[in-house]
């Protein structure tokens, strides 16, 4: 087998294409493989009709390295003149339209991108940042185009920060076994979520069982506008409720700590994580050292006890029992005369329907919170993103469970 036959086999090139020459440039560390097409290749890439040739243009594609040598395909690629679509370059079997990399090389880059940052991949493979970004962009586009658009029974919607200047994107996630990001949109207003709902029919939306979210009004507004019987499906999961309570307890601690420190009492100094950490996450030693503080007469200790009772209410029961338990809790919280706790209590009362739904339907946004944590890791690894389009692409690429690879290439 000569070198032309070898590269034809390696590249999967067959009639009407053929390898015409192989050139090794030792000084440049490069192998150039020249390819050409016969007359049978003169078909319009849009409609598949045989068309007269228009001209030929030289094109180059980066391929997988041959040993230590960078390998480049070079070809005079025909352009045809189609009566319907105008002048078009014919398709080549080793690369996608618009790409300057072979399918196998793009697959290699995709494999690398799953493990490392774009900058690291570019450095390892001698690619510019824009070239790596282009490969990721094409991978996401083909993955989204292939994805079967079906609406899961349970979804979660949440915001995640894009940059430090209070800029956000909305992420919608499948809360079922499949998981994965379904939708990413700019902003965190009602329209950001409505754009997701608009891609489904009213019949499809009526099949939703639950929509988990935080207690912000924007996502509630979009869901009520688009989803039939939304008030029976909107669910505020435990994570968001506990976060509100933790913030309230911490606000009480900070205020009380300032007051105590003026009189030389430093009991609350350095105690922040005692009050907001779950008791189940504490070691026995830490829990024991916290005993004196939590059993004290401090306002912070009372706020902590009120928070603890709320956490214990996340248990199954009839809707009437769940509502009665929370209303008893609300009465205690309001009587506490601790303003941050009272504010949260009012918020919980206003949104109690969604809390009951979460308990009744056993809905949790834990999967989406985990995805948000992974998104922040991606952002940190990339040292930020220049724009939202690239941020969205990274989310879809890593967390969308998409089929990213060129069709001719196995993952």
Helices and strands as residue ranges (DSSP letters): H 3-11, E 17-25, E 30-37, G 39-41, E 52-66, E 69-82, E 86-89, H 103-113, H 118-125, H 129-146, E 154-163, E 167-174, E 181-186, H 190-197, H 202-206, E 210-213, H 217-226, G 230-232, E 234-236, H 238-262, H 272-276, G 279-281, H 284-289, H 291-294, H 299-312, H 319-335, H 339-350, H 352-361, H 366-381, H 388-399
